[in-house]
């Protein structure tokens, strides 16, 4: 895999996108705890926002 052309310094754009979505996913999981106690919902939110969404965005950008 080639490094991103728009990366600056040591952190690539893909890593920045993933890091932002991981933080958003963690905040979202804490938000869902106020709504439901169902752990499957928490796992789906965490994986969907923290893993799947940034992967799709990074693949789309490539």
C-alpha positions in Angstrom: 0.0 0.0 0.0 1.4 3.4 -1.0 1.5 6.2 1.5 -1.1 9.0 1.1 0.0 11.8 -1.1 -1.6 14.4 1.2 -0.1 13.2 4.4 2.1 15.5 6.4 4.6 14.3 8.9 4.5 10.8 10.2 0.7 10.4 10.3 -1.1 9.5 7.1 -4.6 10.9 6.2 -6.0 7.4 6.5 -4.8 7.1 10.1 -6.2 10.5 10.9 -9.6 9.5 9.5 -9.6 6.3 11.5 -8.5 8.0 14.7 -11.4 10.5 14.4 -13.9 7.8 13.8 -12.6 5.7 16.7 -13.1 8.7 19.1 -16.6 9.3 17.6 -17.4 5.6 18.1 -16.4 5.7 21.7 -18.5 8.8 22.4 -21.4 7.2 20.6 -21.1 4.0 22.7 -21.3 6.1 25.8 -24.3 7.9 24.3 -26.1 4.6 23.6 -25.7 3.5 27.2 -28.1 6.3 28.1 -30.7 4.8 25.7 -30.2 1.0 26.0 -28.4 -1.6 28.1 -28.3 -4.0 25.2 -24.6 -4.8 24.6 -25.2 -5.9 21.0 -26.2 -2.4 20.2 -23.0 -1.1 21.8 -20.9 -3.5 19.8 -22.6 -2.7 16.6 -22.2 1.0 17.1 -18.5 0.6 18.1 -17.7 -1.6 15.1 -19.9 0.2 12.6 -18.6 3.7 13.4 -15.1 2.8 14.6 -14.1 0.2 12.0 -16.5 -0.2 9.1 -17.2 3.5 8.3 -13.6 4.7 8.2 -12.6 1.6 6.2 -15.2 2.4 3.6 -14.2 6.1 3.5 -10.5 5.2 3.1 -11.2 2.6 0.4 -13.4 5.2 -1.4 -10.6 7.7 -1.3 -8.1 5.3 -2.8 
